């Protein structure tokens, strides 16, 4: 998937990461579910991937507006209480951007039209929830499931992960989490995991390697408020934040 500004200039992986990091920081502030964050990033990527054929985007400020619009659209689709327009407008002023209420609403319409009002595409979070439900989470598996969710959220920052199917990302996150939680387990990916996900460990190796590298380098994101919150006592990720990642897979 090639991402472009509306000038036709490519959106670099670094610029995309800035936009996604802002979404990652906003989601817990607004008390949104992980599925909303994943859908917002998907909407943003789909919007940018088709931006070459539309009028020019003059600045990062406008990209921030469209990023906020993607979150607004996703929250209306996933949340019982979606984002408040005025609150999102206020949040844009915490960045290099800042937009008006009318600009955000216009951006929302533009995003919806670009996506042809089709918001039901599955994300890695969709598959992760499905796999976890079918596998069952109990006892010591609950922490591994929490770590899998954290790794799936980290994957949103990496442009390179877009080449993998969402189901592969979800299954790989589970594999990496299980290997991290049980480093001495000689068979972290059993027959039941293959049956539920449809993938063997060998088929997941490339994606799992990339996700483990993200997990290993997650300290690089510690300056982000959302990832700092992960280590706090009230975070859903606090029980797994300090687990040592695998050196290799």
N, C-alpha and C positions, 0 to 999 in steps of 0.2 A: 504494500500500500504506500503510494507516494503522497506526501503531504505538501501542500503549497499554500502560500498566501494568495490573496486574490489578484496580486500583481503577476502571478505566475512564478514568483520566486519560491524556491523550496523552503519549507519550514524545517530547519535543521533538527536533528535529534535533541540537541541541547535546548533549543527554544521550545520544542514540544515538552521537554522535561520540566521547564519552568512553568508552563501552563498547567501541566498535570500536577506538579507539586502544589500549586496554589489550590487546585481542586482537593487534593489530599488533605491540605490544612483546613479547608472549609468544612468538609464532610463531618468531622467530629464536633466542630463548633456548632453546626446546625442540627446535630443529633440524627444524622442520616445513616441508614443502613449501608453495609458494604455494597449491596447490589445496586444502590443508587449511585455510588461513586463509580463503580465499574461501568454502568450504563452511561453516565455522563462522559466518561473518557471515550467510550465507544462512539457516542454521538459527536463528540469533538473531532475524533479521528475521521469519521465518515464525512463530516462537513468539510474538513480541511482537504481530504483526499479529492474532493470534487471542486475545490475552490479555483482551480486554474481557469475554468470557463466563465467565471463571474467577474464583476467589476473589481477594481483594485482595492486592497486594504491598505490604507495610508500609514498605519502605525501599529506598534505593539498594543497601544491603548485599545484599539478596535478589536484586536485578537483577544484581549482580556474580556471585552464585552461579549464576544461570541462564546468564550469559555464559560462565563457566568450564565449565558443563555442556555448552554448545553446542560449545565447543572439544574437550571430552572425546569427545563423540559424533562430531564430524568426524574427529578423529584415529583413532578406532577404525575408521572407514570407509575412510580414505585411507592411513594410515601402517602400515608394517610393525611399528614399535614405537610404539604409541599413548602418550598422556600417562599418567603415573603419577598416580593419584588423590591420593596424599599430596603430591606435588610441586605439583599444582594448588591444593590446599588451602593450602599454604605461600604460593603466589603471590598468593592472594586477600588475604592479610594485608599485602601491599605497597600495597593500595588503601585506600579508606575503608571497605572491607567486611571480609571475613574470615568463613570458614565452617568447619564441621566436616566430617569425612569423610562422616558419615551425611547431612548436609544436601546435600552435593554429589551423592551417589549418588541421593538422593531427587529432586533437581533434574534429574539425567540421565534418570530414568524419566519425569518430568513432561514434559520436552522431547520425548522419543521418542514418548510417547503423543499429545502435541499435534501432532506431525508425522505421526502414524499410521505410524510406523516407515518412512516413505518418505524416503530420504536421497539418492536418485539424481538429483536435479534438476541440470541443467547450470548452471555459473557462467560468468562472463566468462573465468576462467582455463581452463575446459574448452575453450571455443571458441578462446581464444588459442593454446593448445597445438595444437589441431587445425589452425587456419589456418597456424601457423608450420610445422608438419610438411608440410602440402601445398604451401606456398609454397617451402619449402626455405630454410635459413639458411646462408649461406656468405660468406666474405670480410667486406666492410664491413657486410653485413646483420646480423651477429651483435650488434654494439653497438646497432643500431636495435631488434633483438628484445629485448635486455636493457632498453632504455628503455621499450618497450611494456609489459613486465612490471611495471616500476616504476610507470608511469602507471596500469595496471590496479589495482595495489594502492592507489595514492592514491585511486582512485575509490571504494573501499570506505568512505571517510570521509564522502563526500558523499551525504546523504539524497536529494538531487535526482536522482542518477544512477539511482535505483531505477525511475524511470519508463521507462527505456530497456531494451530486451531485452538479455540478456547477450551475445548474438551481436553486437549493435550496439556495445556497450561495447568488446568485444574488437577488432572491426574498426576502430573509431574510435581505439583506443589504438595500433594499428599505423599508421594514417594519420598521427596526430600525431607518432609516433616517427620515421617516415620523413621527414616534413616538417621535423622538428627536426634530424635527422641530415644531411639534404641540402637545406638552405634554397634552394639555387640550382637544384634540380631542378624543371623546369617541369611534369613529369608524375609526381608521386610515387605516384599511384594508377592503375596501368595496367590493361589488359584482364585480365591474369592475377589481379590482386587482386580485381577485380569478379567474375570467374568463381569463384574459390575461396571468397570470403566471401558472395557473393550480393548485395552492396551497391555502389552507385555512390558516388563521393565526395560528390555532392550529397545523397544520402540519409543520409550520416553527418555532415553539416556541423554540425547542432545539438549532437549528442553530442560531436563532436570539439572544438567551441568550448568546451564545458564542461570537458572533460578538459584542454585546453590551459590554461584558466584555473587549474585545480587544479595543473598542473605549474608554471605561472608563480608561483603563490603557495605552492609547496612549502616555501619557507623558513619559512613559518608553523608548520610541523610539526617544525622543527629541534630543538625542545626535547624531542621524543619520542625515547626511546632507540633505537627501531627505525629511525627516520629519520636519527638521527645516525649509526647504524651503516652506513647506506647510503653515507655519504661516506668511510668508512674503507677502508684499503687491502685489507682482507680481505673486504669486502662484494662480493656479486655485482653490486651497483649502482655500485661505485666508479668504473667506467670512464665512466659517463654522468651522474653526479651533478652535475658542474659544467658540463654543456652548457647554453648559454643557451637558454631556452625561447623560443618564437615570441611576438612581441608580439600577433599576431592571426592568425586563420585565414580 
